[in-house]
Each structure stands twice: as structure tokens, then as C-alpha cells.
Amino acid sequence: MKTAYRTIISGFLLLGGAVGAGGADGVIVKGTGLPAALPTTQRVAKIGLNEWVAVASKKGWLQEEFAKQGATVEVVDIRAVGAPSVEASLFRRGDLHIAQRMAYPSLQHRANGFDLVVVWAGGDCHPRRATTVVLKKSKIKTLEDLKGKSYGSSRLGCPYFATFEALKAKGLELDSDLKKGDVRFVNVTGSPALATFLAGEIDALGSHPAYFTMAAIYDKGLVKEISESVPNGEYVTGGGRALVLTLREYATQNPDLIQAYFRAYNRTRKWIVFENHYDEAAEIVGEEYRISKSVALYTIKDESRIVLDAGQPSYRDEVDSLRHFLAWAIKNGDDFYSAKPLSDEQVTAFVDQRYFEGGKFYVDTTDGALGVNPAPAALPAGPITVARTENKL
């Protein structure tokens, strides 16, 4: 990224889990942590990298919006995706101010007592935002075929819950801390999960198809989906919704910077989605993530994408969505939320009403705010490089 200072955070280093790990450019890093952020009078907004942020930074729109508020931007690249403890550490240290996550891992921050708040929410997600996949050559054809076999995912990740719910819909149980299930669960995260799966050491894997590592194996035709999330289920209407998070204190002290973030989002989303600049956006994303253009295109245009949602403006809708999701999870034996339940009052306080419609700091990020027809026909649809019928049975 040439137009914004870029910070790369290693999850292993932050967690003290590796000494002498290789840096992004092959440099040997001997420390086990980063020094605390130094005090400064310059306003700096540190925001999490994702595909739209990469595009907005490259085009200069991100910097323009924050400059209007007298602030500069640091883009923080969290390579340890799927590790909520790393993200929490960054927020606590002041090394991250604004980040997008799905509701399932976001609620885990709150359940762990971390004082983050939701300042934006997308609507219900597509069922393919989280899927269950097997290797292309596997004889497994359905979720029912997983009985007695192994499934791998991060216990604190979205795909886990999506498969958990999909199995329940089929009358099957996934292993939990509370009881042994019909399907053996292997808790594995990030690159090790993908390596374990490709090596055939687990039978199935929880997947975000549009995350760039998964998109790469979709692009190469190495997998087939045996399940997507339950249509209109708890993941689609709750746990899989995209949220933007910040510390409660930051939301109170820097509303203008959070508004700048959403103005940059509107500008970027309109340019990519409604003005159909997917091709140029994919080039930028590919360069930033060091992936092929075809894989980058999949991450931003396939129906499973985890960015570029329209904003969902209703505070009450978001609170109700999270409450319903948590109640269902606990009732159906989700061991994490059963052990760390949240009260209705805690869920209500988790969503910052000031940033939703009618609130003092609301920025409209719906399709209507972009001056476009919100009807589905206005949206490009479908995968780009590999037809879904080639990945599914």
C-alpha cells in the first residue's frame, strides 16, 4: 500500500507462540511482541485491512475522508485471521481502532468481557457465506455421510457454527465440550486447518469460500461443497451478519472518524459494485494480498463474499437478531455461549444506537444512499472463475 502506512501484525508473535518467525519479506523477527504505541498528538485512525479497505487506500479515498477530519490512517493487516484473542489484543493496545467481523466471533469478544461496540451491521448474509467442504475426490456426498467422520474448523469461527446448525437440521450432533456427537470435531485454525484438510487428515472442513485462501482452492477445483448454511437459519439471520466494531470509548470520543470510515465505504462500494469496477478492484486486491487476480475477483464478487454488504440501518433489528441468535445457540447446546451467556441488557449495550438510523452519528450505507436501485437485479451475481456446479454435487 503506497498511500497509507501499512502495519502487518503476526498473530503468533502477539500470542508469544513463535520466536524467530519469518516476516512478510523473509526477515527473521526475534521479538515475541510489539512495543506499546507511543503517545502522539496526531490523530491516527488504525483500521483493519479487508478487500474494500485495500481498494479505498489505493485510490486515495480512505485518506481523503480522514484528512477532512484532520486525521491520518494506518491500515492494520491481521494475518492471524480467525484468532479473536489477537484482535482483542490489538484493540487493547491501541493498535487497532475499527475492524469488520461477523457477528459470531464479535459476540465472543463481548462474552469474554471486552468492551467493544457495534457501530454498523449488514443485513442477512447469503447461505454460502459459510459452507462445509470435502476434497473433490472424496466419496462423501452429503452432511449425513459425515456421521462417524471428522470435521475441522476453528471453534471460535463462523464456519463452525454454520456446520453445527446445518448438522442439527439433519438430526446430527457435532462433538462439543458438553457431549460426544455423531461427527468428530477437530479444533484447528488458519493455515494449519487448510494444510490438515488438503493432506486428508480430516474428512471435511468449515469454509468461508470467499476468504482468499479458500478461494484459491475453489479456483483450482480442489473441493466440493456438501452443505451451505441453513437458508433463513440462525447463522444467515444472525451469526453470519457483518459487523463493524470499535471500543466503546473510541466510539464516544471519535464519532467523526467512524463517520469518515463509512463515507469511504460508501464511495468504494458504489465504485466497485454499482459502477462495475470489479476488474480494477481485483487487480488492487490481488496485489495487496499477493494472490492471483482470478482469486481476488472471487473474493469480492462471488455470492459468498464477506465484504461489500449494504448497511442494515435498524438498531432494533440488529439487537433482536443478536438476541435470537444467542438464545438459539444456548438452547441447542453451543458450549461456548452456554458457558458464557449474555443477558438481554448486555446484548442491547453491545449495539451502539447512536450509529444506527435516527442516531446522532448515523451514516446511511444502504443502497438507497448510493442513489441506486436496491432491487437484486441491480447487483452482479454469481461466481467468477469456477461455476458452483463444479464445486457442488
C-alpha positions, -999 to +999 in steps of 0.1 A: +000+000+000+017+032-011-009+057+001-013+047+037+011+034+063+006-003+065+011-024+096+014-062+094+006-080+127+017-116+132-008-134+154+019-159+165+041-131+177+013-113+196+004-145+213+040-153+221+037-185+202+068-183+179+103-168+182+123-163+151+092-164+128+097-152+093+083-118+085+063-109+054+095-103+034+115-131+048+131-111+076+137-130+108+117-115+137+133-123+170+110-105+194+078-120+209+058-089+209+054-053+197+063-023+218+033-003+231+021+025+208+039+058+216+018+088+227+012+113+199-008+145+194-016+135+157-050+118+153-044+085+137-072+060+128-060+024+127-084+003+107-084-034+098-074-044+063-100-061+041-107-060+004-126-028+002-101-010+025-073-021+002-092-005-028-101+027-009-065+031+002-050+025-032-074+050-048-067+076-020-104+078-009-097+065+026-070+091+032-092+119+018-121+112+041-100+110+072-079+141+062-112+161+062-113+153+100-076+162+105-065+126+108-042+101+091-048+064+085-029+033+093-042+001+077-036-029+100-032-062+083-041-090+108-027-122+093-039-143+121-074-144+108-098-164+130-079-156+162-102-134+183-076-131+210-052-115+186-078-089+176-087-082+212-050-077+220-047-051+192-077-032+204-065-031+239-031-019+229-044+009+207-030-008+176-065-012+161-095+011+162-120+000+137-125-035+122-151-056+105-160-091+117-190-113+115-214-115+144-204-149+157-168-140+166-178-105+175-201-117+202-173-138+217-154-106+224-184-094+244-189-127+262-153-125+272-159-092+289-143-070+263-159-036+259-164-034+221-195-020+205-212-025+172-213+007+151-226-008+118-243-040+107-250-056+074-282-075+066-288-112+064-260-130+046-261-154+017-262-190+028-229-197+011-210-172+033-201-203+053-200-238+039-189-273+046-165-287+020-147-320+013-120-328-012-131-332-048-121-368-048-139-376-015-167-402-015-186-380+009-216-365-008-239-352+020-238-340+056-253-373+066-222-390+052-201-373+078-216-395+106-186-411+123-161-390+104-141-359+112-149-322+106-123-295+112-128-258+119-118-231+144-141-235+174-144-197+176-151-192+140-182-187+119-180-219+097-181-240+129-215-226+139-228-228+103-220-265+102-232-270+137-266-256+127-267-275+094-259-308+111-287-302+137-311-296+108-302-331+096-306-347+131-268-350+137-247-336+165-212-322+163-188-330+192-188-304+219-173-300+254-207-310+267-211-343+250-198-366+222-216-361+189-222-380+157-194-361+139-159-359+154-148-323+158-111-312+153-104-277+165-079-263+140-074-227+128-060-208+098-033-222+076-029-254+097-066-261+091-062-259+053-030-280+054-046-307+075-076-308+052-056-309+020-034-337+035-066-358+040-062-359+078-097-346+083-127-355+062-144-321+060-136-285+066-156-254+076-151-228+049-156-192+040-154-197+002-146-160-005-117-158+020-086-157-002-070-189+009-102-209+004-110-190-029-077-203-042-086-239-038-120-233-052-104-216-081-083-248-087-113-271-084-099-290-054-131-290-033-168-296-034-195-283-011-217-307+008-235-280+026-241-243+029-256-225+059-293-232+066-313-208+045-330-183+068-314-200+097-297-186+127-263-182+110-278-164+080-300-141+100-277-136+130-242-151+134-231-145+098-241-109+096-212-085+090-205-060+119-181-031+123-166-029+158-147-004+179-140+002+215-169+019+234-145+047+244-134+053+209-170+054+196-177+081+221-145+102+215-141+098+178-175+098+160-162+119+132-135+093+123-161+065+124-183+085+101-153+091+078-148+053+076-184+048+064-182+076+039-151+060+024-171+027+024-200+042+005-177+057-021-157+025-026-187+002-026-205+023-052-175+023-074-169-015-072-204-029-072-227-004-089-203+012-113-189-023-121-152-018-115-147-053-102-118-059-127-097-030-115-106-037-078-095-073-082-061-061-095-057-040-064-068-067-040-046-093-058-015-070-054-023-063-018-029-099-007-003-114-032-029-136-048-039-141-085-064-117-100-089-145-106-088-154-069-091-118-059-121-114-082-138-144-065-133-128-030-152-096-040-178-108-065-189-143-056-222-145-037-202-159-007-182-127-003-178-114+032-174-077+023-194-051+004-228-057+021-253-029+022-258-014+057-288-025+077-300+007+094-323-006+122-309-006+157-338-027+170-334-052+142-298-058+150-304-061+187-332-086+181-311-105+156-283-110+181-306-119+210-324-145+189-291-160+176-277-163+212-309-178+226-310-205+198-273-213+203-277-218+240-309-238+237-292-261+211-261-268+231-235-244+218-209-250+245-192-216+243-223-194+248-238-219+273-207-214+294-206-176+289-242-164+283-250-128+277-281-111+292-305-091+270-291-060+287-256-069+277-266-075+241-285-043+239-255-023+252-233-041+227-250-023+198-244+015+198-277+031+189-260+064+181-246+049+149-279+035+136-308+052+118-321+080+140-289+082+160-267+112+162-238+097+143-257+076+117-242+074+082-266+058+056-248+029+039-279+014+023-282+010-015-306+040-015-278+062+000-258+054-031-286+066-054-290+031-069-319+007-073-317-017-043-335-045-063-315-077-067-314-072-105-290-042-099-264-064-083-239-086-102-244-122-092-227-155-093-192-167-091-165-156-115-139-182-121-154-216-111-191-223-116-207-235-083-220-266-101-183-276-105-178-273-068-210-289-056-225-323-062 
